Each structure stands twice: as C-alpha cells, then as structure tokens.
Amino acid sequence: MREEKELKKALDSALLKGENLNKTVRADEVAWIAAGKDAAAEFQAKYLQARK
C-alpha cells in the first residue's frame, strides 16, 4: 500500500511537470508566431538543441 502511494505521488508529479512544460512550449510558440518567427526553428533551437 505504501509503495502504491509513492508511485501515485511520483506519477502525479510527472504529470504536473509535463503539463507545465506543455504550457511553456505553447506560450513560446504563440509568442514566436506573433513575432513573425519560424516557430519550428525556434522550437528546435530552444528545446531540441539544448538536449544534445
């Protein structure tokens, strides 16, 4: 039972982190589009290049 609670807590934390990342990415994309930038290129530069 304790392990189950710990797993649920870890899952809830991961879901919240994912939701927050999704909101951040969306806000960035909206801002890039509003600024007339290439959203795909900006996304790659910010989120994908940093991971390498």
N, C-alpha and C positions, 0 to 999 in steps of 0.2 A: 504494500500500500504506500509506504514512504517513497519507494522508487518511482511509483506511478505519479505521485505528486511532484517529484523532482523533474520527471520527464515532461509533465504538463507545464511546469514553470519554464523549462528550457524551450519548449515549443512556443509558448505564449511570447516569450522574449524574442525568439527568432522571427515570429510573425510580425511583431511590432517593429522590429528592426527593418524587415522587408517593406512594410507599409510606409515607414518613414523614408526609406530610400526611394520608393516609388514616388512619393510626394515631392521629394527633392529633384528627382530626374524630371518629373513633369513640369515643375516650376522653371527649371533650367531650359527645357525645350520651348516652353511658351515664351520665355524671355529672348531666347535666340531667334525664334521666328519673328517676334515683334521687332527685333533689332535688324532684321533682314539678313541674318547669318544662316549658313548651311547647318541646320540642326544635326544632321547625321555626322558631319565632320566635327562639329563641336562636341557631340556626344562621344565620339571615338577618342578625341583628344583628351577629354576630361575623365571619362570613365574606363576606357579600354587601354589607352597607352599607359596610364598610371599603374596598371596591374602587371605590366611586363617586367 
